[in-house]
């Protein structure tokens, strides 16, 4: 396990950034943004010293980054091996709670316990490889529904949704990607709840502050 984590760390810190930047440049900055770009964006749009809720822990590197400027970070991972890695990695990190399960299972339990300023990093959709694939490849619609139900208890809120390029532009174009709601769903959610919204570097950003 330690050797695997070390190799994962070297890959994520050295090889992956070079590969991702080259791919991003080669494709005209239209595909998935490199982690460094996403992290700069998260720093800029998230509420600092607030609670962070992350879906899709994966190796936990983004979790560590989010925890560096949040008061408390909850990260949700349904895949057994990835969750176990996260549980061990964050066992002695009081600012990070790793929760096993899908967001559909965990949000109804977790969100009613939270209050104050909240950030959401929604990145729990199926991405191939060892990432989790449940009944739905993309639980964002359910996640937004649960967030909306609990907004009355929250103050400032930032919702950031990764891989927005995967969301179809309209319902008619969503037929072959039925698990991904159309982009209109995200925009309508933001407008209905009086959130400002924008899309930047493959991330949908909605804020009420």
N, C-alpha and C positions, 0 to 999 in steps of 0.2 A: 504493500500500500504506500509506504514512504517513497519507494523508488518510482512508483507510478505518479505520485504527486509531484516529485521533483522533475520528472520528465515533462509533465504537463505544465509546470511552472516555466521551465526553459523554453518550451515550445510557445507558450502564450506570450512570453516576454521578449523573445528574440526572433523566432522564425515566423510566427503568425503575423506580427505587425508588418514585416517586410512584404510578405505574400499579399496581405490584405490591401496595403497601400498600392502595390503594383496592379492588383486586380481592379481596384477602384479607379485608378488613373486610366488603365487600359480601356475600361468600359465607359469612359467619359463621366465619371463620378455619378453614375446612375444606379449602380448595384448597392449591395449592403455596405454601409459605411464602416471604415476601420474602427476598432475599439477606442483608439485615442480620440478620434473625432466625436464618437458617441459620448465619451466621458467628459469632454469639454462642454458638450451640449447639456449633459445632465447637470454639471456644475452650475451652468448658467441659468437653467430654467427650474431647477428644484429649489425647494425651500430649505435653507440650511438650518441645522439644529432642530429638525422636525423628525417625525416618524417616517420611515420608508417601508413600503410593502412591495416586495419583488416577487414576480411569478416566473418560474424557470431558473432555478439556481445554477444548473449545469455544473461547472467545476468550482464555482464560488468566487471567482476572481472579481466579477462585477460586484458581488455582495460585499467583499472587503472594501472596494472603492466606495460604495454607497455608505457603508458604516463609518467611513473616515470623516464624513461631514453631516451625519445624522445623529439624532439623540438615541434612536432605537431602530433596528432593521429586522424585519421579518421576511424570511425568504422561503418560498414554497416550492417543493420539488416532489413530483409523484414517482419518478423512476427510482427503483429500489437501491441500485448501486450508487447512483449519484447522490441520493439522499443520505445514504450511509457515509459517504465521503464527507458530505457537508456536516453531518452530525459530529463526526470525529474532528473535523477541522475547526469547528466553531464551539467545541465543548467548553473551552475556557475563555470564550469571548462573550462577556456579559451584555454587550451591545447588540449581539446577533442571536436571533432565535431561528433555527432551521425547523420547518414544519413539513411533515410528510403528507402527501395527498395532492389532489388536484385543486385548482382554485375554486371550482364549483363546490367542492366539499369544504374547503377551509374558509372561504370568504364569509359565508353566513355565520360561522362560529367566531371568526377573528374580528371582523369590522365592527360589530356592536360593542366590542371591548375597547375600541380606540376613540380618541378625541383629540381636539386641538389641531395643529397644523400637520397635514399628511401629504406624502408623496407616494405615487404609485408608478412603478416601473413594470409594465405589462409585457413580458417577453416569454410567456409560457406556452406559446403555440409550437406545434410539432415542426422540427427543423431537420429531420432526417438523422441518420447515424444512431447514436444511443439515446437521443432525446425521446421523451415519452409520447406515445400516440394512444390516446384514449378514444372514447366514443366520438369526440369532436377534436379535429386537428387544431382548431382555434377557438378558445373559450372567451374571447374578448367581449362578445355581446353579453354573456352571463356576468362577466366581471364588472362591466359598466353598469349593468342593472343592479348589482349588489352595492356598488359604490353610491349610486343614486339613492338607494333606499336609506343609506346611512349619512348622507350629506348634512342632515340637520345637526349631527353631533360634531361635525368638523368645522374648522375655521378656514384657514387658507388651504387650498388643495391644488396640487399639480398632478396631472395624469399624463404619463408619457408612454406611448405605445410603439414598440419597435417593429421594423419590417413592414412599414406601411405600403411599400410597393406591392406586397402580396394581396392587398385588399382591392377587390374590383371596384371600378368607378361607379357602377350602377347595379341594381338588382338584376337586370337582364343579363349583364355580363358576369354575374355571380353564379350562374347555373352550373358551370363546370368546376366551381370552387365553392361549393355550398357551405363549407365550414367557415369560410371567411366572409363576414358580413360586408356589404358594400361600404365604400368610404362614406357615403351619405349617412350611414348609421352613426359613425363617429361624429360627423359634423352636426347632425341633428341632436345627438346627445349633448354636445357642448352648448349649442344654442338653447336647447330646452332648459338647461341648468344655468344659463347666463355665464358660461365660461368663454373666454376668448380662446381662439384656436389658431394654429398654424402648422405647417409641415416643413420640417427642416432636416436635411440629411437622412431621409428614410424614416423619420420619427414623427409621429403625430403628437402634438403638444397641446393640452387643454389646461387652462388655469382660471381660477376665479379671483385672482389678485393682481 
